[in-house]
Amino acid sequence: MTQDSRGSKRGATSSSASASADRTLKRPRGRNKDHSADCDDTECMGCASGAVVLDNEVLALEACELVAMAWQEHEDGADRAVVAKLYETALDKFGDEISLAHADALLRFADIVGYANFAAEALQTAEKAEKAAEVDSADAVRLMLVQGRARVLLVCLNPANWRDPQDDDDEDDSGESATALASTDRDMLIRGLDQISDALHRLHQSDSHGDAAECGAIETRDTLLALLAQDETRSLVGHLRIAILDRALDLASVAAGWGKEADATSDDNKREPNNSMLLLASRVAVAWALAATASSDSPVDGETVKTRAGPATKYLETCESDATACKLNAQLLVVLSSVLDDEDEAIAAYDGAIDALQRAHELDPTDSGVVCQLEDLGANL
């Protein structure tokens, strides 16, 4: 297998981002009330929040209970209109309340519907709650997270920071170097990421146990998923993607405790993937590696990718019984095969990617995506 042929196959595992960040559930005037603003289907029988009717039992819930239900529905993959309706109902019940809970609800809603006004309102509400001393010391970290995430989301929802969808099929982001973030967005992004880092650092440094430790783990998971979603669901310009994912990888590595978990196996690559944080951190590593090596503005070298993504690869290699882990491992190894200078290491990484995909196919023969990737890599099933 030549190095040129390896490089030509790299697109088999490249990531893509959606260009639908500007979609919301707000209906323009004159539009049928049963349709959202982004619906083009003339035969649609009703997709907007106006078509969702909540029963009296749900309507009787408190605002925080509705937020919890909306979050769970979103986690379970419920229709966006249902989730949006639950959040809208909760926000109506919050009214003008100045509280961290209200700010958190606004932030979650903004992230789902991609509407910057709600993100701005979330930030304003959190800042007002802080000034009004409506947040106790126990919630100080959550307040910092809400403010940081709101700032990052506002930058990501600015259309000036989106890629042209027509450029999604390009080999690199060579046309993006001239599209630097505006100074206000750059400052807001840095401040937001710093707030997130500071908050999570405090969580990891605390001596909390039991319920407090579990809440900290949930906050960390939600924050990493929110950062990862900016790359997976929005067509962000390359340097913004890298800035977010670079910070996310640093945070994920700390949360995963790579040095402890990745070296803990003693059964020759047979360990079960029993830690969801490790798999989440691996997803972040994959997203970072793909973004960092795709940009021509400031590409990273193979040794940097090997060093930063290496712990994820080492962990994923211990998870041979999990198809998702095998596919993540294959993505990282394909990236490594295309950027490593040592030809023997590059070939080994490429062969390892094929082995990982073949294992994923054995675990789930119905996954057509794995079959396509194997074909693209020139492997036999």
Summary of the structure (lengths in Angstrom):
residues: 381
radius of gyration: 22.0
end to end distance: 17.3
largest distance: 65.5
contacts: 1240
relative contact order: 0.09
helix: 67%
strand: 1%
